[in-house]
Amino acid sequence: QVQLVEFGGGLVQPGGSLRLSCAASGSGFSIYAMGWYRQAPGKQRELVGTIGSGGGANYADAVQGRFAISRDNAKNTVYLQMNSLKPEDTAVYYCYAVIYGFTSTLWGQGTQVTVSS
């Protein structure tokens, strides 16, 4: 059974940085794409960014130039480096993974990121 476990949320001041990580546990699988969504209170879940198996990443306009996604294929882990954080980045962040041969997307448990002074 494959599971995604997230680490790294917390409270940070505006302008600060935070790094999230998400590791896929289990064996015998290959991940096609990984990425991050977020959901702020009272809002719909929105895509933050995604990264393919070759390392190419795409980002939402709201985070372009401030956030960076990377992955370590050997560790089945995806990272989200968040810089120049703003209060509007406050949300629960969810990682996801699309796995070859799986019919549905896997999701992490979510981690709270709060940007406040």
N, C-alpha and C positions, 0 to 999 in steps of 0.2 A: 504494500500500500504506500502511495506517495503522498507526502504531506508537505505543506509550505509553512515555515515558521519565521516570523518577523522579529527583528530586534532593532532597538535604537531610537524609539520615540522619546518625547519629553517636552520640557518647557524651555524656550529659548527667547532671548530678547530680539526685537526688531533689528535687522541688519546682521544677525548672527548666522551661524551655520549649524547644520545637523546632518548626520549620515545615518541612513537606514540600510539595513541588510535583510535579505530574505533567502533562506536556504531550503532547498528541496531535499527531503530525506527519503530513503528507500534505495532500491537498486533495480537495474535492468530496464532503465528508461532513458530516453533522449529528449531533451527539451528543444523545441523549435523556437519559441519566443517567450520572453519574460517582460514584465513591466510593472507599472504602478498606476493605480487609480487613487482618488481621494474623494471623501465625502464630508462636506462641511455641514453644520447643523442647519436643518431646514432646506437643504439643497440636494439636488440629485448627484449621484456619483459621477465623477468626471475623470477622463483619462489625463494622466500626468505625462506619461511617456512610455515608449516601448523599445525593446532592443531585440534584434534578431540573432540567430545563431552565429552569424558572421561578425557581429559587433556593431552593426549600423544602428543608430538610435534616432528616434523622432520624438518631438516634444510638443506639448500644448503651447500655444502662443503665450499663455499667462506665465509660464515658467522658462521659456526659451532664454538662454543666456545666463540663467541663474542656477538651474538644476542640471545635473549630469547623471546619466544612467550608465552603469558598466556591469559587466558580468564576468564571472570566473567559471568557465565551463567545467573545469576539473572538479570544482567544488559544488557545481549546480547551484550557484549563488548569484543573486542580482543585488546591486547596490544602488542607492539613490543619494547622491551628494547634493544637499540643498544649501545654497549660499544666498546672501542678501535677503534673508527671510523677511516676509511682511506679515502683518496681522491677518491679512486675507488668505495666507497660506495655512491658517489654522484649520485642521481637519483630521479625520481618521484616514490614515494611508493604508491601502491594501495592495499587496503584491499579487501578481497572477502569473501563471505559467501555462503555456500551450504545449502539450506533450504529444509527440508522435504516437499515433495509435490510440490515443485517448479521445473519447467522444465529447468530453466536456472540459472546460477550462478549470484549472485548480486555483483556489484562492487562499491567501494567508488569512490569519485571524484578525488582522488590522492592528495598527498601532497609532496612538494619539500623538499628534504634533500640535503644540500650542505656542503661538508666537505672541508674546505680550510683554510689556514692560512692567 
